[in-house]
Amino acid sequence: MSKNFLFLSIASLVVLSACSTEEKTSDCSNTLVPIEIDSGYDLSEPKPNEEVNFSTTITHEGLPVETANQVEFEIWEHGNKEYHHLIEAQKAEPGVYQLDWTFEEDGVYYIYYHITACNLHRMEKEMVIVGDVDVDAIISNPDTVNLEMGNKEHNNKKSDHSSH
C-alpha cells in the first residue's frame, strides 16, 4: 500500500507541476507597490521612412501585468504642434505593448509612454533622434508643443494609424 501511495504522490506532483508551466502574472492586489515600466525602441539610429518598433514592458511586484487598463504612446516633433499623435499600443503578450511607427522626416521627436495598470498611472518620456539633425540647435529652442499639450485634453488628437 505504501508503494501505491508513493506512486500516486509522485504522479500528482508531476501533473500539478505541468499545470504551472504558464508564466505567472501579477494580480495587482498590492496597490502600495508601484508598477514598473521598461520602455524603448528597436533602432539605435532611426532614419526617415524606416519603421521603428516602440515597446513597453509593464510589471508589478516583478511579474508581468496580464492586461493594463490603458497603454498609449504619445508622439510629437520638437517645436511642431502640427505633428502630434496619441495612439493606443497593441498588446503583444502579457505585460508587453508595442507600436510600429514610421517618421517621415529627419527631426527630434519625443514619445511619452502613458501607462495605467493596477489602478496606477505612470508616464515616461523619451527623445527620439531621426536622421541627420543638429540636435543641440533644435533643442536650444523651447519645445512649446510639450507645454501646450501638457495642459490640454488629448481626445481630439487620438489616432488609430500605425504609421505616419
C-alpha positions as a Markdown table, in Angstrom:
| # | Residue | x | y | z |
|---|---|---|---|---|
| 1 | Met | 0.0 | 0.0 | 0.0 |
| 2 | Ser | 2.9 | 2.4 | 0.7 |
| 3 | Lys | 4.2 | 1.9 | -2.8 |
| 4 | Asn | 0.8 | 2.8 | -4.3 |
| 5 | Phe | 0.7 | 5.9 | -2.1 |
| 6 | Leu | 4.2 | 6.9 | -3.1 |
| 7 | Phe | 3.4 | 6.4 | -6.8 |
| 8 | Leu | 0.2 | 8.4 | -6.5 |
| 9 | Ser | 2.0 | 11.2 | -4.7 |
| 10 | Ile | 4.7 | 11.4 | -7.4 |
| 11 | Ala | 2.1 | 11.3 | -10.2 |
| 12 | Ser | 0.1 | 14.1 | -8.5 |
| 13 | Leu | 3.3 | 16.3 | -8.3 |
| 14 | Val | 4.1 | 15.7 | -12.0 |
| 15 | Val | 0.6 | 16.6 | -13.0 |
| 16 | Leu | 0.5 | 19.7 | -10.8 |
| 17 | Ser | 3.9 | 20.9 | -11.9 |
| 18 | Ala | 2.9 | 20.5 | -15.6 |
| 19 | Cys | -0.1 | 22.8 | -15.0 |
| 20 | Ser | 2.1 | 25.5 | -13.5 |
| 21 | Thr | 4.4 | 26.0 | -16.6 |
| 22 | Glu | 2.4 | 29.1 | -17.7 |
| 23 | Glu | 4.1 | 32.3 | -16.8 |
| 24 | Lys | 2.7 | 33.9 | -13.7 |
| 25 | Thr | 1.3 | 37.4 | -13.9 |
| 26 | Ser | 0.6 | 40.0 | -11.2 |
| 27 | Asp | -2.8 | 40.1 | -9.7 |
| 28 | Cys | -2.3 | 43.8 | -8.9 |
| 29 | Ser | -3.6 | 43.3 | -5.3 |
| 30 | Asn | -1.0 | 45.4 | -3.6 |
| 31 | Thr | -1.6 | 49.0 | -4.8 |
| 32 | Leu | 1.1 | 50.3 | -2.4 |
| 33 | Val | 3.7 | 48.9 | -4.8 |
| 34 | Pro | 4.2 | 51.0 | -7.9 |
| 35 | Ile | 4.1 | 49.5 | -11.4 |
| 36 | Glu | 7.4 | 49.3 | -13.2 |
| 37 | Ile | 7.8 | 50.1 | -16.9 |
| 38 | Asp | 10.7 | 49.4 | -19.2 |
| 39 | Ser | 10.3 | 51.2 | -22.5 |
| 40 | Gly | 12.3 | 51.8 | -25.6 |
| 41 | Tyr | 12.6 | 51.2 | -29.3 |
| 42 | Asp | 14.5 | 48.8 | -31.5 |
| 43 | Leu | 16.7 | 51.0 | -33.7 |
| 44 | Ser | 19.7 | 52.9 | -32.3 |
| 45 | Glu | 19.6 | 55.4 | -35.1 |
| 46 | Pro | 16.2 | 55.6 | -36.8 |
| 47 | Lys | 16.1 | 57.1 | -40.3 |
| 48 | Pro | 13.2 | 58.7 | -42.1 |
| 49 | Asn | 10.7 | 56.2 | -43.7 |
| 50 | Glu | 12.1 | 53.4 | -41.6 |
| 51 | Glu | 9.7 | 51.5 | -39.3 |
| 52 | Val | 10.5 | 51.8 | -35.6 |
| 53 | Asn | 9.1 | 49.4 | -33.1 |
| 54 | Phe | 8.3 | 51.1 | -29.7 |
| 55 | Ser | 7.6 | 48.8 | -26.8 |
| 56 | Thr | 7.0 | 48.9 | -23.1 |
| 57 | Thr | 7.0 | 46.1 | -20.6 |
| 58 | Ile | 4.8 | 46.6 | -17.5 |
| 59 | Thr | 5.4 | 44.7 | -14.3 |
| 60 | His | 4.1 | 44.8 | -10.8 |
| 61 | Glu | 6.0 | 43.2 | -8.0 |
| 62 | Gly | 8.3 | 41.6 | -10.5 |
| 63 | Leu | 5.6 | 39.9 | -12.5 |
| 64 | Pro | 4.1 | 40.9 | -15.9 |
| 65 | Val | 0.7 | 42.7 | -15.7 |
| 66 | Glu | -1.7 | 40.4 | -17.7 |
| 67 | Thr | -3.8 | 43.3 | -19.0 |
| 68 | Ala | -3.2 | 47.0 | -18.5 |
| 69 | Asn | -6.2 | 49.4 | -18.2 |
| 70 | Gln | -4.7 | 51.8 | -20.8 |
| 71 | Val | -1.4 | 51.9 | -22.8 |
| 72 | Glu | -1.0 | 54.9 | -25.1 |
| 73 | Phe | 2.1 | 56.2 | -26.8 |
| 74 | Glu | 2.1 | 60.0 | -27.5 |
| 75 | Ile | 4.5 | 61.1 | -30.2 |
| 76 | Trp | 5.3 | 64.6 | -31.3 |
| 77 | Glu | 8.0 | 66.5 | -33.1 |
| 78 | His | 10.0 | 69.2 | -31.1 |
| 79 | Gly | 8.5 | 72.6 | -31.8 |
| 80 | Asn | 5.9 | 71.3 | -34.3 |
| 81 | Lys | 2.4 | 71.4 | -32.9 |
| 82 | Glu | 1.0 | 70.1 | -36.2 |
| 83 | Tyr | 2.8 | 66.7 | -35.7 |
| 84 | His | 1.2 | 65.3 | -32.5 |
| 85 | His | -0.3 | 61.8 | -32.2 |
| 86 | Leu | -1.8 | 59.8 | -29.3 |
| 87 | Ile | -2.0 | 56.1 | -30.2 |
| 88 | Glu | -3.2 | 53.1 | -28.3 |
| 89 | Ala | -0.5 | 50.5 | -28.2 |
| 90 | Gln | -1.2 | 46.8 | -29.0 |
| 91 | Lys | -0.8 | 44.0 | -26.5 |
| 92 | Ala | 1.9 | 41.6 | -27.8 |
| 93 | Glu | 1.9 | 39.3 | -24.7 |
| 94 | Pro | 1.2 | 39.6 | -21.0 |
| 95 | Gly | 2.8 | 42.9 | -19.9 |
| 96 | Val | 4.2 | 43.8 | -23.3 |
| 97 | Tyr | 2.7 | 46.5 | -25.5 |
| 98 | Gln | 4.0 | 47.7 | -28.9 |
| 99 | Leu | 3.6 | 50.2 | -31.6 |
| 100 | Asp | 5.2 | 50.3 | -35.1 |
| 101 | Trp | 5.7 | 53.9 | -36.3 |
| 102 | Thr | 7.4 | 55.5 | -39.3 |
| 103 | Phe | 8.8 | 59.0 | -39.1 |
| 104 | Glu | 8.7 | 60.7 | -42.5 |
| 105 | Glu | 11.3 | 63.3 | -41.9 |
| 106 | Asp | 14.6 | 64.0 | -40.1 |
| 107 | Gly | 14.0 | 65.6 | -36.7 |
| 108 | Val | 13.9 | 65.5 | -32.9 |
| 109 | Tyr | 10.8 | 63.7 | -31.7 |
| 110 | Tyr | 9.5 | 62.7 | -28.3 |
| 111 | Ile | 7.5 | 59.8 | -27.1 |
| 112 | Tyr | 5.5 | 59.7 | -23.9 |
| 113 | Tyr | 4.5 | 56.3 | -22.7 |
| 114 | His | 1.2 | 56.6 | -20.9 |
| 115 | Ile | 0.5 | 53.5 | -18.8 |
| 116 | Thr | -2.4 | 52.8 | -16.5 |
| 117 | Ala | -2.3 | 49.4 | -14.8 |
| 118 | Cys | -3.2 | 48.0 | -11.4 |
| 119 | Asn | -5.1 | 51.3 | -10.7 |
| 120 | Leu | -1.8 | 53.2 | -11.0 |
| 121 | His | -0.6 | 55.6 | -13.7 |
| 122 | Arg | 3.0 | 56.1 | -15.0 |
| 123 | Met | 4.4 | 58.2 | -17.7 |
| 124 | Glu | 7.9 | 58.1 | -19.2 |
| 125 | Lys | 9.3 | 60.5 | -21.8 |
| 126 | Glu | 12.0 | 59.6 | -24.3 |
| 127 | Met | 13.7 | 61.6 | -27.0 |
| 128 | Val | 14.0 | 60.0 | -30.5 |
| 129 | Ile | 16.5 | 61.5 | -32.9 |
| 130 | Val | 15.6 | 60.6 | -36.5 |
| 131 | Gly | 18.1 | 61.0 | -39.3 |
| 132 | Asp | 20.9 | 63.5 | -39.5 |
| 133 | Val | 20.0 | 66.6 | -37.5 |
| 134 | Asp | 21.7 | 69.2 | -35.3 |
| 135 | Val | 20.1 | 68.2 | -32.0 |
| 136 | Asp | 21.7 | 71.0 | -30.0 |
| 137 | Ala | 20.4 | 73.6 | -32.4 |
| 138 | Ile | 16.9 | 72.1 | -32.4 |
| 139 | Ile | 16.6 | 71.7 | -28.6 |
| 140 | Ser | 18.1 | 75.2 | -27.9 |
| 141 | Asn | 14.6 | 76.4 | -28.7 |
| 142 | Pro | 11.9 | 75.5 | -26.1 |
| 143 | Asp | 9.6 | 72.7 | -27.0 |
| 144 | Thr | 6.3 | 74.7 | -26.9 |
| 145 | Val | 4.4 | 71.6 | -28.1 |
| 146 | Asn | 5.2 | 69.9 | -24.8 |
| 147 | Leu | 4.0 | 72.9 | -22.9 |
| 148 | Glu | 0.8 | 73.3 | -24.9 |
| 149 | Met | -0.1 | 69.6 | -25.0 |
| 150 | Gly | 0.5 | 69.1 | -21.3 |
| 151 | Asn | -2.4 | 71.4 | -20.5 |
| 152 | Lys | -4.9 | 70.1 | -23.0 |
| 153 | Glu | -7.1 | 67.0 | -23.2 |
| 154 | His | -5.9 | 64.7 | -25.9 |
| 155 | Asn | -9.2 | 63.3 | -27.0 |
| 156 | Asn | -9.2 | 65.4 | -30.2 |
| 157 | Lys | -5.7 | 64.3 | -31.1 |
| 158 | Lys | -6.4 | 60.5 | -30.9 |
| 159 | Ser | -5.3 | 58.5 | -33.9 |
| 160 | Asp | -5.5 | 54.8 | -34.7 |
| 161 | His | -3.0 | 54.9 | -37.5 |
| 162 | Ser | 0.0 | 52.6 | -37.1 |
| 163 | Ser | 2.4 | 54.8 | -39.2 |
| 164 | His | 2.8 | 58.3 | -40.4 |
